[in-house]
Amino acid sequence: MKPARTKTPRKLLVKKGSQTSLKDPVGVYCRVRPLSLPDQECCIEVINNTTVQLHTPEGYRLNRNGDYKETQYSFKQVFGTHTTQKELFDVVANPLVDDLIHGKNGLLFTYGVTGSGKTHTMTGSPGEGGLLPRCLDMIFNSIGTFQAKRYVFKSNDRNSMDIQCEVDALLERQKREAMPNPKTPSGKRQVDPEFADMINVQEFCKAEEVDEDSVYGVFVSYIEIYNNYIYDLLEEVPFDPIKPKWNSCSTPMRSTEFVPPQSKLLREDKNHNMYVAGCTEVEVKSTEEAFEVFWRGQKKRRIANTHLNRESSRSHSVFNIKLVQAPLDADGDNVLQEKEQITISQLSLVDLAGSERTNRTKAEGNRLREAGNINQSLMTLRTCMEVLRENQMYGTNKMVPYRDSKLTHLFKNYFDGEGKVRMIVCVNPKAEDYEESLQVMRFAEVTQEVEVARPIDRAICGLTPGRRYRNQARGGPVGDEPLVTEVVLQSFPPLPSCELLDINDEQTLPRLIEALEKRHHLRQMMIEEFHKQSITFKALLQEFDNAVLNKENYIQGKLNEKEKVISGQKLEIERLEKKNKTLEYKIEILEKTTTIYEEDKRTLQQELEAQNQKLQRQFSDKRRLEARLQGMVTETTMKWEKECFLFQPDQNAPPIRLRHRRSRSAGDRWVDHKPASNVQTETVMQPHVPHAITVSVANEKALAKCEKYMLTHQELASDGEIETKLIKGDVYKTRGGGQSVQFTDIETLKQESPTGRRKRRSSSAAPAQPDGTESEWTDVETRCSVAVEMRAGSQLGPGYQHHAQPKRKKP
């Protein structure tokens, strides 16, 4: 009787982001193809297994004025010209296939200039299968015996899979086999000799630790991105003679019954993964079958003959291998009919079209437009890599322009952490490709600095392992009782013959009774032994349970301690991070303050230097002025010593004050300067100078004829009376041809108030006080058109001079 099934455990949920903190850089590898001709100039040299060096070609150096430059670029690994396809596969693609079988996604693409060996690396050639057939071979070697029957898994249009029961799958197979031209290739057909050598892989390769309690299905699809449009290369399009053929754009037409397919659109599924809507997915059961599907699509891919490559790819091709995995039920004989337990992983193999310069390919028309779209999509890929690197290195949050190209939009999930990314940079070492190879190396340098989050491990379904082989061993329902019964029956002694040949036979029954008694005794002994062993086993189980419980408690205690330590360390780390941020903030403020102080210091130093220079200049000017004044004093002193006759009385004789009512030099000719503004007074004493030339304004002509000069000056005294001053001086000729007046004496005539006795006196005035004389002489200067020169060290008297200026004639 078949035991009742228990409820299938639900799929364990894994928090997304539990491993998002772990990131791996994009694995970038370099493969150098051999030169076509042995005498070609080489510009790329393999230094070691991780470094290549680019040499500037001779012609390039001549065009650049002899500029010679060698640049080295590092990769995760470099494969030289003698590397086999097997060596390349083991290092680059083998880990991706292993991840695929264990439920993880992967992306592998080849990148390089036209004619660098990208298609050879991905597809291979007769006798040297590339990465694609080797990946298929490893997949089917690993899951060959665990594959589900055809149509158990069924693809839908939402980038997911449905599960069918055995009956529905059988009906689907019968329906497909009854069709005249089945879409799905049959594994029984003979392999096409056109690609038989490519898939004939001699080395056996298999993944380790394959889940034996699951069934697998492999689905493949093949698309191309041509002029930034997506086309399904596996789509069967009926022949329409009205529509134009592919050969209208000078592309080789592979089939006479083929018309251009409709472009496909990109969609986003419920898990936010990008996929091509309506793309054909074919279920395959062997390497030969899968490669036949690939070869059928390869014939539809757009290629063209260019100046650099006879069969140049004009589009990016993407071959997707989708692996579907579902666990067996608890009995191990059927697929578990729960869609949530399905695991889908995908490996995308991308053969990028080569970047090219149109001046070298000589492209025109459609070829030129194709080259432009190819270069544009590759430039978008490079821009995405640069933005990703900038966001990761500098903490920025710039938007990555995935949507600018169908190529980057399709694979944006891989760069967001949905799988591993590997790139093989293919380079041609010939000198003609130097500039293109330099750009490829720079792009590879940027790409390997981009980090991609590690994919999350898939959850385990929770069913008992070993279900498949246990079901195969028993050949029926689960249960160990029949096997134990057979062992116990074999341990009992055989029963004797129970046939009674004679009525008087007295031996057969006693022997049978004796055998039965022995079997009963043996059974009792076995029961007792079983009870003893069960008791011992129960004790052992109890002891084991106690040990496990103690171990769990001990481990739990340790875990709690570790968690406390970790919590404390986290708190300490947070505290130190806050402290670090605070210190960084303080350091930043101090640096800003230091910068301000340094600027102020520089400003003050500049001002101090300016002031010092100003003081130095002032000091120099002062010294020059002092020297000049000293020179002027000396010169003036010498001049007056030579030209002037200064009366100096005897030092020993007592001073005699003389009163002059008249001029002492009556015999000299005088210039009597009486301004027109003077008022006639009725005083008895009137100034009278014989032989005088009376003028109202001093002029050079009058001064030239006389030896003496007298200025009659009137002003109002403090008591309201008019006070008349006679300012006298000697006239000298100057070196410049003019006349100079040196004042020698002042006589004052004053008229007092009528209330007292009217006094008229004439007194020789002593040198006036500085405050009074300054204003008087200012008024004198105003009245006279002469200049006043003061001799250094004197207040009045011989130190004052009048320099007569020639009177300006009216026009």
Beta strands, then each sheet from edge to edge (+ up, - down):
strand 1: 23-25
strand 2: 27-32
strand 3: 44-48
strand 4: 51-55
strand 5: 70-74
strand 6: 77-79
strand 7: 106-112
strand 8: 124-125
strand 9: 128-129
strand 10: 153-155
strand 11: 161-163
strand 12: 214-226
strand 13: 229-232
strand 14: 266-268
strand 15: 274-276
strand 16: 282-284
strand 17: 303-304
strand 18: 312-313
strand 19: 316-327
strand 20: 343-351
strand 21: 420-427
strand 22: 451-453
strand 23: 670-673
strand 24: 692-695
strand 25: 708-716
strand 26: 722-733
strand 27: 739-750
strand 28: 762-764
strand 29: 786-790
strand 30: 800-804
sheet 1: 1+ 22-
sheet 2: 6+ 2+ 21+ 7+ 20+ 19- 12+ 13-
sheet 3: 6+ 2+ 21+ 7+ 20+ 19- 12+ 16-
sheet 4: 3+ 4- 5+
sheet 5: 8+ 9-
sheet 6: 10+ 11-
sheet 7: 14+ 15-
sheet 8: 17+ 18-
sheet 9: 24+ 23+ 25+ 26- 27+ 28-
sheet 10: 24+ 23+ 25+ 26- 27+ 30- 29+
end
